[in-house]
Structures are given as C-alpha cells and as structure tokens.
Amino acid sequence: MKTRIFLCYTRQVSPQSPFRFNLAADEQIVIFQTPEGYFAVENRCPHAGAYLHEGHIEHNILTCPWHGWRFDLESGQSLTEYWARLKTYPLQIVEDKIFLIREEYS
C-alpha cells in the first residue's frame, strides 16, 4: 500500500532555495527544483556527511559543497565514485502541493 506524506508547497522550493524536511529523527531529505522538475534526496553526502542543501545544482547534477562530489538527482548515483549513491525519494505533485510517496509493507 502506498501512502502520501505532505512535504511542502511548490512555492516553498526554488532553484536557489531547496526545501528541507525531517522525515524521522535521523532522516532529513532535501527537495530541489531544477528545469527538469522536483527531486528529493537524503540531505547528507555519503563521503563526509556534508549537508547537500548547501550544494550547487546544474541541470540535474548536485555538487557537494565540501569536496565537490557530484550526484545525479534523478537516480542518486554518484558521478564521482561508482560505489556511492544518495537515497532518492519518489514525489508526487498535486496542484501546488509536493508529497512524498511511501511504500507501506505489512
């Protein structure tokens, strides 16, 4: 079963200002807006733990602010190290609301 979690309104996210959301006590996600759409990924770089909301976006590529590691926002795959990947989160846009789609398992 899939559930939707309301994250924010589209107006709260811009290319210059990503939106952070605490999903759990130890799980923060960040939503980026690019010309290709909205993308949600974990807000920590797997290399050294930098907050990725402070990174630089060019098209769908996120560059970590600390050491320049690069990630594809759509897949989460690192373009710097083949073994590194960000956790990605599926989104649904309904009118002006952004929802996270979660798969519930019984």
C-alpha positions as CSV (number, residue, x, y, z in Angstrom):
1,M,0.0,0.0,0.0
2,K,1.3,3.5,-0.8
3,T,0.8,6.5,1.4
4,R,1.4,10.1,0.7
5,I,3.2,12.5,3.1
6,F,2.7,16.2,2.5
7,L,6.1,17.9,2.4
8,C,5.6,21.5,1.2
9,Y,4.1,23.8,-1.4
10,T,5.8,24.2,-4.7
11,R,6.3,27.9,-3.9
12,Q,8.5,26.9,-1.0
13,V,11.1,25.4,-3.3
14,S,13.1,27.3,-5.9
15,P,16.4,26.7,-7.8
16,Q,18.2,29.0,-5.3
17,S,16.4,27.7,-2.2
18,P,15.9,24.0,-1.7
19,F,13.4,22.8,1.0
20,R,14.5,20.6,3.9
21,F,12.1,18.2,5.6
22,N,12.8,16.0,8.7
23,L,11.2,12.6,7.8
24,A,12.4,11.0,11.0
25,A,14.8,11.9,13.9
26,D,17.8,10.8,11.9
27,E,16.4,11.2,8.3
28,Q,16.4,14.6,6.6
29,I,15.5,14.9,3.0
30,V,16.0,17.9,0.7
31,I,13.9,18.9,-2.3
32,F,15.5,20.5,-5.2
33,Q,13.8,22.3,-8.1
34,T,15.6,22.1,-11.5
35,P,14.4,22.8,-15.0
36,E,13.6,19.1,-15.2
37,G,11.4,19.0,-12.2
38,Y,11.4,18.4,-8.4
39,F,13.7,15.9,-6.8
40,A,14.1,14.6,-3.3
41,V,17.3,13.0,-1.9
42,E,18.8,12.4,1.5
43,N,20.4,15.6,2.8
44,R,23.8,14.1,3.7
45,C,26.8,13.3,1.4
46,P,27.9,9.7,1.8
47,H,31.5,10.8,1.6
48,A,31.9,13.1,4.6
49,G,28.4,13.9,5.7
50,A,28.1,17.5,4.3
51,Y,24.6,18.9,4.1
52,L,23.7,18.8,0.5
53,H,21.1,21.6,0.6
54,E,24.1,23.9,0.6
55,G,25.4,22.3,-2.6
56,H,25.4,23.6,-6.2
57,I,22.8,22.5,-8.8
58,E,23.4,22.5,-12.5
59,H,20.6,20.8,-14.5
60,N,20.0,17.6,-12.6
61,I,23.5,17.4,-11.1
62,L,24.2,18.2,-7.5
63,T,27.7,19.1,-6.4
64,C,28.5,18.6,-2.7
65,P,29.7,21.9,-1.0
66,W,32.6,20.3,0.9
67,H,34.6,18.1,-1.6
68,G,32.9,18.5,-4.9
69,W,31.4,15.1,-5.2
70,R,28.7,15.1,-7.9
71,F,25.4,13.2,-7.9
72,D,22.6,12.7,-10.4
73,L,19.4,13.9,-8.7
74,E,17.1,11.6,-10.6
75,S,19.0,8.3,-9.8
76,G,21.0,9.4,-6.7
77,Q,24.1,7.8,-8.4
78,S,27.5,9.5,-7.7
79,L,29.3,10.7,-10.8
80,T,32.5,10.9,-8.7
81,E,32.7,7.4,-7.1
82,Y,30.9,4.5,-8.7
83,W,30.0,2.9,-5.3
84,A,28.4,6.0,-3.8
85,R,24.7,6.7,-4.1
86,L,22.2,9.0,-2.5
87,K,18.9,7.7,-1.3
88,T,16.1,9.1,-3.5
89,Y,12.5,9.7,-2.6
90,P,9.6,9.5,-5.1
91,L,7.5,12.6,-5.2
92,Q,4.0,13.4,-6.4
93,I,2.9,17.0,-7.3
94,V,-0.8,17.6,-6.9
95,E,-1.8,21.2,-7.8
96,D,0.7,23.2,-5.7
97,K,1.5,20.5,-3.1
98,I,4.5,18.2,-3.0
99,F,4.0,14.8,-1.5
100,L,6.5,12.0,-0.7
101,I,5.2,8.6,-1.8
102,R,6.0,5.9,0.7
103,E,5.5,2.2,0.2
104,E,4.0,0.6,3.3
105,Y,4.7,-3.1,3.9
106,S,2.6,-5.3,6.1
